[in-house]
Amino acid sequence: MSKYLASRVGYFPESVIRLMSQLAAKYGAVNLAQGSPDFNPPSEVLEAAKQALDAGYNQYAIAWGSPRLRQALAERVRKYNNIEIDPETEVVVTCGTTEGMVASILSLVEPGEEVVVFEPFYENYVPDTLLAGGVPRFVELKPPSFAVDEEELKNAFTNKTKLVILNNPNNPSGKVFTYEELKLIRDLCVDYDVIAIVDEVYEYIVYDGLRHISLASLDGMFERTLTISGISKTYNATGWRVGWVIGEQALLEGVKKIHEFLTVGAPNPLQEAAATALSLPDEYYRWLVEQYDKRRMIMLRILEETGFKYYKPQAAYYVLADITGFGFEDDNAFAEFLVKDVGVAVVPGSSFYHDCWRKDMVRFQFARHLEILEEAGKRLARLSSLRGQASQRCGELAECRKP
Ligand SMILES: Cc1ncc(COP(=O)(O)O)c(C=O)c1O
């Protein structure tokens, strides 16, 4: 590390997910690592983006979001999330959920304050907390059910707790939090005067007739919750960088300020197109779930045929699979073997746990064209016969992952 870098850069390693995508490109592997789909946004949304460019939406938007997008968002969250917001004062449009999360944490956490984080977690939450000087307190959602352990959660709340971060539905487990679990979180937040930040970026991709419930819709929670989501996953637009944070005006004040100085605003023409996306009819959301459910079933079939034990996801487009039956030292060694020798890139499960303590799983993502998934299946079918070659070429991934 250069002597000029600030010490905070050393608090966390590089993103493992992006690293796996680089290895996928280097070794010509099918990329089932990074969580972006290989299909386009709906055609009417693409068209709206082109029209917005031509219509002159090419300068800064209002920093906290284009009026049309904020209005469309207020209508959507009233209808789907059971949350009433004032589009003038209770939303900040950000550069993706990612910016929304870091701006929210920076705006709320004082150095030394504790932040409860459920693990397995999406990789941003811990670096974001550390950048703010916060101290993460981890609560494991244990496979196979990934249910909240009431005692463990209660033990994680102390008089230093400032925040709890929830990812509902959860990446990587595909868990959808139940109403009872949300009520427990609500009660603890109220008892300890804690704020909740909820990342709901997979809110529409929920299977088996399950219902996603927004924590902010529970009694007493709107005033102590920042709800974050965006267009990346629901409308296949991860490259557009449009997301938002909603919450009570006073709680959002810090997010608004930090956002102005971090990025000024999200891309203006794409905010216009996002407003069109949010106004799509209900059948779009039904279609979206059907498309992903088809892929989920193919992915699970491939894993079964290849001899993996897996944890069936209730939501999102990932599946965690147990690798203990394959005889590898850990998940890094296994992921490296898969990307180099088998030709399929996945994410080592340890990247979703603090200090990488849990090393018995890898994550597959299935937001891919059907033929790509079938190609991954063909490659994975050779897994057993290729196993002998693995040990000679290990180490690249572990080397890159040093902080
Ligand atoms: C749980 C979760 N939150 C946030 C993001 C990033 O979202 P965005 O593209 O809106 O920044 C991802 C991307 O994979 C994710 O899985």
PDBQT file of the ligand as one rigid body, heavy atoms in Angstrom, charges set to zero:
ROOT
HETATM    1  C1  LIG A 501     -28.137  -6.096  -1.170  1.00  0.00    +0.000 C 
HETATM    2  C2  LIG A 501     -27.629  -5.167  -2.178  1.00  0.00    +0.000 A 
HETATM    3  N1  LIG A 501     -27.710  -3.854  -1.951  1.00  0.00    +0.000 NA
HETATM    4  C3  LIG A 501     -27.248  -2.959  -2.848  1.00  0.00    +0.000 A 
HETATM    5  C4  LIG A 501     -26.669  -3.365  -4.022  1.00  0.00    +0.000 A 
HETATM    6  C5  LIG A 501     -26.176  -2.319  -4.982  1.00  0.00    +0.000 C 
HETATM    7  O1  LIG A 501     -27.280  -1.667  -5.503  1.00  0.00    +0.000 OA
HETATM    8  P1  LIG A 501     -27.150  -0.383  -6.456  1.00  0.00    +0.000 P 
HETATM    9  O2  LIG A 501     -26.818  -0.861  -7.811  1.00  0.00    +0.000 OA
HETATM   10  O3  LIG A 501     -28.519   0.229  -6.363  1.00  0.00    +0.000 OA
HETATM   11  O4  LIG A 501     -26.105   0.497  -5.888  1.00  0.00    +0.000 OA
HETATM   12  C6  LIG A 501     -26.562  -4.725  -4.308  1.00  0.00    +0.000 A 
HETATM   13  C7  LIG A 501     -25.910  -5.165  -5.562  1.00  0.00    +0.000 C 
HETATM   14  O5  LIG A 501     -25.653  -6.313  -5.787  1.00  0.00    +0.000 OA
HETATM   15  C8  LIG A 501     -27.057  -5.637  -3.370  1.00  0.00    +0.000 A 
HETATM   16  O6  LIG A 501     -26.980  -6.942  -3.585  1.00  0.00    +0.000 OA
ENDROOT
TORSDOF 0
